[in-house]
């Protein structure tokens, strides 16, 4: 199915006003926008299905294009959320790893990432996931390993495997 608005420019004659950079739409542009809206109603769901996104996403893209032109469709990446921990947290993490959990009054004899994350959350008020704690430890060259279980028996006839 061909798109009827494909050959029609969406923005025929825009003129930037001298005051504040507002955009004025002339009659050709208004007609183009009306045709584009009709095309959106007909082809928007197909575009969304083709790109495997929700229809609301395609609608947002269309609105941004309508408001800002091609510049509105450019993606501006940000650095993301700033980290919630600081150097003092990392220092405490490394120092805490130097001691057995029992030294801090915990019942466990070995650190796990979740145990360490929970203990540091109590101490500092900074809640990090166990995975984030593991990554921070890895950055400092610390790796937790699963303990090897060893079975001991007092039976003199006990023959351990292997």
N, CA and C of each residue as an Amber inpcrd file, in Angstrom:
protein
   486
   0.8440000  -1.1730000   0.0000000   0.0000000   0.0000000   0.0000000
   0.8900000   1.2370000   0.0000000   0.6550000   2.1320000  -0.9130000
   1.4820000   3.3320000  -1.0330000   0.9810000   4.4090000  -0.0750000
   1.9020000   5.1860000   0.3890000   1.5620000   6.2680000   1.3090000
   1.1630000   7.5000000   0.5040000  -0.0690000   8.0260000   0.6570000
  -0.4970000   9.1670000  -0.1490000   0.2600000  10.4440000   0.1730000
   0.8310000  10.5580000   1.3470000   1.4950000  11.8090000   1.7320000
   2.9990000  11.7530000   1.5050000   3.4900000  10.6940000   0.8320000
   4.9360000  10.5350000   0.6830000   5.5500000  11.6610000  -0.1500000
   4.8900000  12.0660000  -1.2160000   5.4620000  13.0620000  -2.1110000
   5.1060000  14.4870000  -1.7230000   4.3770000  14.6520000  -0.6330000
   3.9560000  15.9810000  -0.2160000   4.8680000  16.4460000   0.9080000
   5.5120000  17.5940000   0.7470000   6.3720000  18.0740000   1.8400000
   5.5220000  18.4060000   3.0650000   6.0140000  17.9770000   4.2300000
   5.2750000  18.2400000   5.4590000   5.3010000  19.7180000   5.8230000
   6.4020000  20.3390000   5.5580000   6.5590000  21.7370000   5.9410000
   6.8380000  22.5440000   4.6920000   5.8140000  23.1930000   4.1700000
   5.9550000  23.9260000   2.9200000   6.6790000  25.2340000   3.1090000
   6.1340000  26.1170000   3.9100000   6.7760000  27.4190000   4.0430000
   6.7380000  27.8600000   5.5010000   7.8640000  27.6310000   6.1610000
   8.0400000  28.1030000   7.5210000   8.8860000  29.3640000   7.4450000
   8.5610000  30.2900000   8.2700000   9.4000000  31.4810000   8.3690000
   9.6500000  31.7380000   9.8360000  10.9070000  31.8530000  10.1720000
  11.2310000  32.1220000  11.5740000  10.9290000  33.5870000  11.8570000
  10.2120000  33.8230000  12.9380000   9.8970000  35.2060000  13.2900000
  11.1310000  35.8610000  13.8770000  11.1430000  37.1480000  13.8570000
  12.3040000  37.8550000  14.3700000  12.3410000  37.8610000  15.8880000
  11.2070000  37.6230000  16.5310000  11.1920000  37.6960000  17.9830000
  11.0890000  36.3270000  18.6310000  12.1750000  35.8250000  19.2020000
  12.1410000  34.5980000  19.9890000  12.2700000  33.3150000  19.1980000
  12.3560000  33.3740000  17.8750000  12.5770000  32.1740000  17.0930000
  11.3470000  31.2960000  16.9320000  10.1440000  31.8240000  17.1350000
   8.9390000  31.0240000  16.9530000   8.7510000  30.7370000  15.4760000
   8.1010000  29.6220000  15.1680000   7.9150000  29.2260000  13.7800000
   6.4720000  29.5000000  13.3840000   6.2870000  30.1990000  12.2460000
   4.9490000  30.4740000  11.7210000   4.6860000  29.5100000  10.5830000
   3.5220000  28.9140000  10.5700000   3.1720000  27.9790000   9.5150000
   2.2570000  28.6810000   8.5220000   2.6300000  28.5910000   7.2550000
   1.7960000  29.1490000   6.2060000   0.7190000  28.1610000   5.8030000
  -0.1220000  28.5210000   4.8330000  -1.2150000  27.6360000   4.4320000
  -0.7300000  26.3210000   3.8390000   0.3790000  26.3440000   3.0940000
   0.8980000  25.0940000   2.5240000   1.3620000  24.1540000   3.6300000
   2.0170000  24.7100000   4.6270000   2.5140000  23.8840000   5.7260000
   1.3580000  23.2890000   6.5120000   0.3240000  24.0630000   6.7350000
  -0.8390000  23.5680000   7.4700000  -1.4970000  22.4270000   6.7110000
  -1.6190000  22.5660000   5.3940000  -2.1930000  21.4890000   4.5810000
  -1.2920000  20.2630000   4.6130000   0.0140000  20.4860000   4.5660000
   0.9590000  19.3670000   4.6350000   0.8470000  18.6340000   5.9570000
   0.7020000  19.3810000   7.0460000   0.5450000  18.7530000   8.3560000
  -0.7460000  17.9540000   8.4380000  -1.7930000  18.4740000   7.8320000
  -3.0680000  17.7460000   7.8350000  -2.9200000  16.4360000   7.0800000
  -2.2360000  16.4660000   5.9200000  -2.0120000  15.2260000   5.1610000
  -1.1260000  14.2610000   5.9450000  -0.1350000  14.8040000   6.6480000
   0.7560000  13.9460000   7.4350000  -0.0090000  13.2870000   8.5830000
  -0.9160000  14.0330000   9.2030000  -1.7350000  13.4520000  10.2830000
  -2.5910000  12.3060000   9.7500000  -3.1690000  12.4890000   8.5360000
  -3.9540000  11.4140000   7.9360000  -3.0730000  10.2020000   7.6310000
  -1.8640000  10.4720000   7.1310000  -0.9390000   9.3710000   6.8450000
  -0.5480000   8.6700000   8.1370000  -0.3370000   9.4330000   9.2170000
  -0.0100000   8.8250000  10.5060000  -1.1270000   7.9040000  10.9520000
  -2.3760000   8.3640000  10.8200000  -3.5090000   7.5470000  11.2540000
  -3.5610000   6.2430000  10.4720000  -3.1690000   6.2960000   9.1990000
  -3.2540000   5.0930000   8.3760000  -2.0190000   4.2100000   8.5120000
  -0.8250000   4.8180000   8.5680000   0.4050000   4.0460000   8.5060000
   1.1690000   3.9730000   9.8250000   0.7550000   4.7240000  10.8350000
   1.4560000   4.7010000  12.1240000   1.5700000   3.3150000  12.7180000
   0.4690000   2.5560000  12.7910000   0.5700000   1.1990000  13.3400000
   1.5090000   0.2930000  12.5340000   1.5200000   0.4780000  11.2030000
   2.4130000  -0.3400000  10.3770000   3.8680000   0.0320000  10.6150000
   4.1270000   1.3240000  10.7740000   5.4920000   1.7650000  11.0650000
   5.9490000   1.1880000  12.4000000   5.0790000   1.2480000  13.4000000
   5.4220000   0.7210000  14.7230000   5.7020000  -0.7730000  14.6510000
   4.8960000  -1.4950000  13.9050000   5.0950000  -2.9410000  13.7840000
   6.3860000  -3.2460000  13.0430000   6.6650000  -2.4850000  11.9960000
   7.8790000  -2.6910000  11.2150000   9.1330000  -2.4400000  12.0570000
   9.0970000  -1.3860000  12.8810000  10.2600000  -1.0350000  13.7060000
  10.2700000  -1.7440000  15.0510000   9.2080000  -2.5110000  15.3250000
   9.0750000  -3.2590000  16.5840000   9.1340000  -2.3450000  17.8010000
   8.3640000  -1.2680000  17.7130000   8.2140000  -0.3520000  18.8380000
   6.7220000  -0.1290000  19.0550000   6.3860000   0.4680000  20.1680000
   5.0000000   0.7610000  20.4660000   4.5150000   1.9200000  19.5950000
   3.2110000   1.9520000  19.3180000   2.6540000   3.0280000  18.4970000
   2.8540000   4.3890000  19.1530000   2.8360000   4.4150000  20.4840000
   3.0360000   5.6930000  21.1730000   4.4420000   6.2350000  20.9130000
   5.4240000   5.3480000  20.7380000   6.7840000   5.7850000  20.4370000
   6.8290000   6.4590000  19.0690000   6.2090000   5.8260000  18.0810000
   6.1750000   6.4160000  16.7370000   5.4180000   7.7490000  16.7740000
   4.3650000   7.8130000  17.5580000   3.6020000   9.0570000  17.6790000
   4.4580000  10.1660000  18.3070000   5.2460000   9.8140000  19.3250000
   6.1560000  10.7870000  19.9450000   7.1870000  11.2770000  18.9340000
   7.7270000  10.3390000  18.1300000   8.6860000  10.7290000  17.0970000
   8.0290000  11.7030000  16.1280000   6.8170000  11.4110000  15.7300000
   6.1090000  12.2710000  14.7920000   5.8920000  13.6580000  15.4000000
   5.4890000  13.6910000  16.6600000   5.2760000  14.9830000  17.3230000
   6.5680000  15.7820000  17.4120000   7.6850000  15.0980000  17.7110000
   8.9670000  15.7980000  17.7880000   9.3820000  16.3090000  16.4150000
   9.1440000  15.5000000  15.3870000   9.4610000  15.9440000  14.0290000
   8.6000000  17.1340000  13.6370000   7.3440000  17.0740000  14.0070000
   6.4200000  18.1610000  13.6940000   6.8280000  19.4540000  14.3820000
   7.3020000  19.3440000  15.6100000   7.6630000  20.5320000  16.3840000
   9.0370000  21.0770000  16.0200000  10.0190000  20.1860000  15.7660000
  11.3990000  20.6410000  15.6220000  12.0480000  20.2710000  14.2940000
  11.3510000  19.5480000  13.4450000  11.9510000  19.1030000  12.1910000
  12.8940000  17.9390000  12.4420000  13.8490000  17.7510000  11.5440000
  14.7870000  16.6320000  11.6820000  15.6360000  16.7350000  12.9470000
  15.8850000  17.9440000  13.4050000  16.6810000  18.1190000  14.6260000
  15.9890000  17.4760000  15.8300000  14.6640000  17.4180000  15.8170000
  13.9310000  16.8070000  16.9250000  14.0660000  15.3050000  16.9770000
  14.5250000  14.6950000  15.8830000  14.6630000  13.2390000  15.8500000
  16.0590000  12.7650000  16.2150000  17.0030000  13.6780000  16.3610000
  18.3540000  13.2600000  16.7300000  18.3700000  12.8310000  18.1930000
  19.1280000  11.8020000  18.4420000  19.2180000  11.2610000  19.7980000
  20.4060000  11.8950000  20.5080000  20.1460000  12.4430000  21.6630000
  21.2170000  13.0100000  22.4670000  21.4270000  12.1030000  23.6590000
  22.5730000  11.4680000  23.7100000  22.8680000  10.5390000  24.7930000
  23.3870000  11.3050000  26.0020000  22.9940000  10.8370000  27.1480000
  23.4950000  11.4420000  28.3780000  24.3890000  10.4280000  29.0820000
  25.0650000  10.8830000  30.0820000  25.9580000  10.0010000  30.8240000
  25.1930000   9.0660000  31.7500000  23.9130000   9.2610000  31.8800000
  23.1210000   8.4250000  32.7710000  23.0700000   9.0210000  34.1680000
  22.5010000   8.2390000  35.0420000  22.3560000   8.7040000  36.4150000
  23.7220000   8.7500000  37.0910000  23.9850000   9.7820000  37.8650000
  25.2780000   9.8490000  38.5550000  25.3640000   8.7630000  39.6200000
  26.5510000   8.2630000  39.8860000  26.6810000   7.2020000  40.8880000
  26.2830000   7.6930000  42.2770000  25.7390000   6.7750000  43.0780000
  25.3080000   7.1530000  44.4260000  26.4170000   6.9300000  45.4470000
  27.4910000   6.2800000  45.0560000  28.5890000   6.0440000  45.9790000
  29.7310000   7.0130000  45.6620000  30.6720000   7.0980000  46.5850000
  31.8220000   7.9730000  46.3940000  33.0920000   7.2040000  46.7550000
  34.2140000   7.8990000  46.7710000  35.4950000   7.2460000  47.0890000
  35.5070000   6.6830000  48.5030000  34.8590000   7.3860000  49.4220000
  34.8210000   6.9130000  50.8100000  34.0980000   5.5690000  50.8900000
  33.0340000   5.3860000  50.0910000  32.3110000   4.1140000  50.0750000
  33.2250000   3.0050000  49.5410000  33.9470000   3.2950000  48.4620000
  34.8480000   2.2870000  47.8950000  35.9520000   1.9360000  48.8900000
  36.4750000   2.9510000  49.5600000  37.5270000   2.6870000  50.5490000
  36.9840000   1.7950000  51.6630000  35.7830000   2.1000000  52.1570000
  35.1640000   1.2870000  53.2080000  34.9000000  -0.1300000  52.7140000
  34.5040000  -0.2730000  51.4700000  34.2800000  -1.5940000  50.8890000
  35.5580000  -2.4320000  50.9240000  36.6540000  -1.8440000  50.4780000
  37.9240000  -2.5740000  50.4580000  38.3850000  -2.8900000  51.8840000
  38.2570000  -1.9370000  52.7830000  38.6740000  -2.1700000  54.1670000
  37.7980000  -3.2220000  54.8400000  36.5160000  -3.2180000  54.5430000
  35.6140000  -4.2080000  55.1340000  35.9680000  -5.6010000  54.6540000
  36.3830000  -5.7280000  53.4100000  36.7360000  -7.0380000  52.8620000
  37.9810000  -7.6190000  53.5310000  38.7870000  -6.7960000  54.1560000
  40.0160000  -7.2870000  54.7810000  39.7570000  -8.0950000  56.0530000
  38.5530000  -7.9730000  56.6000000  38.2260000  -8.6830000  57.8310000
  37.1300000  -9.6950000  57.5880000  37.1030000 -10.6810000  58.4250000
  36.0660000 -11.7010000  58.4130000  34.7380000 -11.0620000  58.8430000
  33.6040000 -11.5110000  58.3070000  32.3230000 -10.9260000  58.7310000
  32.0780000 -11.0520000  60.2370000  32.6210000 -12.0950000  60.8540000
  32.4370000 -12.2780000  62.2990000  33.1160000 -11.1550000  63.0880000
  34.1480000 -10.5540000  62.5110000  34.8450000  -9.4510000  63.1720000
  33.9040000  -8.2630000  63.3430000  32.9110000  -8.1680000  62.4350000
  31.9290000  -7.0930000  62.4900000  30.6660000  -7.5090000  63.2350000
  30.6780000  -8.6860000  63.8440000  29.5390000  -9.1320000  64.6270000
  28.4800000  -9.8710000  63.8220000  28.8200000 -10.2870000  62.6150000
  27.8850000 -11.0480000  61.7840000  28.0820000 -12.5470000  62.0290000
  27.0690000 -13.3320000  61.7400000  27.1430000 -14.7720000  61.9940000
  27.9000000 -15.5270000  60.9100000  27.9310000 -15.0060000  59.7030000
  28.5660000 -15.7030000  58.5990000  30.0820000 -15.6460000  58.7250000
  30.7280000 -16.6530000  58.1340000  32.1890000 -16.6760000  58.2060000
  32.8290000 -16.2200000  56.8960000  32.0480000 -16.1290000  55.8210000
  32.5700000 -15.6780000  54.5320000  31.6800000 -14.5720000  53.9770000
  32.3130000 -13.6210000  53.3000000  31.5520000 -12.5480000  52.6680000
  30.9040000 -13.0410000  51.3870000  29.6890000 -12.6220000  51.1450000
  29.0510000 -12.7410000  49.8420000  28.7390000 -11.3150000  49.3910000
  28.4790000 -11.1460000  48.1100000  28.1970000  -9.7970000  47.6040000
  26.9380000  -9.2160000  48.2480000  25.9070000 -10.0500000  48.4030000
  24.6760000  -9.5340000  48.9990000  24.8660000  -9.2210000  50.4810000
  25.6390000 -10.0480000  51.1880000  25.9130000  -9.7740000  52.5970000
  26.7020000  -8.4730000  52.7450000  27.6850000  -8.2970000  51.8900000
  28.5120000  -7.0900000  51.9300000  27.6880000  -5.8560000  51.5710000
  26.8220000  -5.9710000  50.5640000  25.9770000  -4.8460000  50.1750000
  25.0350000  -4.4740000  51.3150000  24.4570000  -5.4740000  51.9870000
  23.5610000  -5.2020000  53.1030000  24.2800000  -4.5760000  54.2800000
  25.4720000  -5.0940000  54.5990000  26.2410000  -4.5520000  55.7270000
  26.6300000  -3.0950000  55.4540000  27.1160000  -2.8140000  54.2320000
  27.5250000  -1.4490000  53.9110000  26.3260000  -0.5090000  53.8370000
  25.1610000  -1.0220000  53.4660000  23.9510000  -0.1870000  53.4600000
  23.5990000   0.2230000  54.8840000  23.7630000  -0.6910000  55.8380000
  23.4990000  -0.3490000  57.2410000  24.5060000   0.6710000  57.7530000
  25.7550000   0.5030000  57.3530000  26.8150000   1.3760000  57.8590000
  26.8020000   2.7720000  57.2230000  26.5280000   2.8340000  55.9170000
  26.6650000   4.1050000  55.2070000  25.3400000   4.7290000  54.7950000
  24.2920000   3.9240000  54.7250000  23.0120000   4.4260000  54.2270000
  22.9330000   4.4360000  52.7100000  23.9810000   3.9580000  52.0500000
  24.0090000   3.8950000  50.5860000  23.6610000   2.4810000  50.1660000
  22.5200000   2.3300000  49.4890000  22.0680000   1.0020000  49.0550000
  22.5390000   0.7380000  47.6300000  23.3550000  -0.2840000  47.4690000
  23.7900000  -0.7290000  46.1530000  23.3740000  -2.1840000  45.9790000
  23.2210000  -2.5930000  44.7420000  22.8850000  -3.9860000  44.4740000
  24.1220000  -4.8520000  44.7030000  23.8800000  -6.1330000  44.8820000
  24.9890000  -7.0680000  45.0650000  25.8860000  -7.0720000  43.8310000
  25.2810000  -6.9380000  42.6540000  26.0720000  -6.9210000  41.4200000
  26.9570000  -5.6840000  41.3560000  26.4610000  -4.5270000  41.7590000
  27.2820000  -3.3110000  41.7550000  28.4390000  -3.4580000  42.7340000
  28.1850000  -4.0560000  43.9010000  29.2560000  -4.2920000  44.8680000
  30.2990000  -5.2300000  44.2670000  29.8460000  -6.2630000  43.5490000
  30.7770000  -7.1980000  42.9110000  31.6430000  -6.4700000  41.8820000
  31.0360000  -5.5830000  41.0870000  31.7870000  -4.8390000  40.0750000
  32.8050000  -3.9140000  40.7410000  32.4130000  -3.2500000  41.8160000
  33.3580000  -2.3700000  42.5240000  34.5250000  -3.1740000  43.1040000
  34.2230000  -4.3340000  43.6640000  35.3040000  -5.1740000  44.1990000
  36.2280000  -5.6260000  43.0810000  35.6380000  -5.9840000  41.9470000
  36.4340000  -6.4270000  40.8000000  37.3620000  -5.3070000  40.3290000
  36.8820000  -4.0500000  40.3620000  37.7150000  -2.9200000  39.9590000
  38.9080000  -2.7450000  40.8920000  38.7660000  -3.2110000  42.1270000
  39.8700000  -3.1150000  43.0900000  40.6600000  -4.4160000  43.1800000
  40.3990000  -5.3400000  42.2670000  41.1600000  -6.5910000  42.2260000
  40.7120000  -7.6150000  43.2450000  39.5360000  -7.4720000  43.8110000
  39.0270000  -8.4100000  44.8060000  37.9680000  -9.2820000  44.1460000
  38.1180000 -10.6030000  44.3000000  37.1480000 -11.5240000  43.7420000
  36.7150000 -12.4970000  44.8200000  35.4100000 -12.6230000  44.9540000
  34.8840000 -13.6020000  45.8980000  34.7510000 -14.9310000  45.1870000
  35.1370000 -15.9770000  45.8610000  35.0320000 -17.3070000  45.2800000
  34.1500000 -18.1610000  46.1760000  33.4630000 -19.0870000  45.5710000
  32.6390000 -20.0110000  46.3410000  33.5520000 -20.9170000  47.1640000
  33.1750000 -21.1540000  48.4050000  34.0130000 -22.0290000  49.2260000
  33.9190000 -23.4740000  48.7360000  35.0160000 -24.2070000  48.8950000
  35.0310000 -25.6290000  48.5660000  34.6220000 -26.3910000  49.8100000
  33.5720000 -27.1640000  49.6810000  33.0930000 -27.9220000  50.8330000
  33.9310000 -29.1700000  51.0070000  34.3420000 -29.4010000  52.2370000
  35.1350000 -30.5770000  52.5640000  34.3840000 -31.3540000  53.6380000
  34.1760000 -32.6380000  53.3740000  33.4560000 -33.4700000  54.3250000
  34.4750000 -34.2170000  55.1750000  34.3450000 -34.0760000  56.4940000
  35.2090000 -34.7870000  57.4230000  34.3520000 -35.7590000  58.2200000
  34.9170000 -36.9060000  58.4950000  34.1850000 -37.8850000  59.2830000
  35.1140000 -38.4640000  60.3420000  34.5600000 -38.7450000  61.5030000
  35.3490000 -39.3550000  62.5850000  35.4000000 -40.8810000  62.4430000
  34.6140000 -41.3750000  61.5020000  34.5740000 -42.8250000  61.2810000
  35.8730000 -43.2750000  60.6210000  36.6350000 -44.2070000  61.2670000
  37.9120000 -44.6240000  60.6730000  37.7230000 -45.4100000  59.3720000
  36.5370000 -45.9430000  59.1330000  36.2870000 -46.7110000  57.9150000
  35.7400000 -45.8530000  56.7790000  35.5620000 -44.5370000  57.0610000
  35.0200000 -43.6310000  56.0500000  36.0540000 -43.4300000  54.9610000
  35.6320000 -43.6630000  53.7070000  36.5360000 -43.4850000  52.5800000
  36.0080000 -42.3280000  51.7230000  36.6720000 -41.1830000  51.7600000
  36.1770000 -40.0630000  50.9570000  36.3350000 -40.3360000  49.4570000
  35.4320000 -39.7970000  48.6880000  35.4900000 -39.9760000  47.2270000
  36.6390000 -39.1590000  46.6510000  37.1920000 -39.6700000  45.5860000
  38.1580000 -38.9440000  44.8110000  39.4980000 -38.9160000  45.3980000
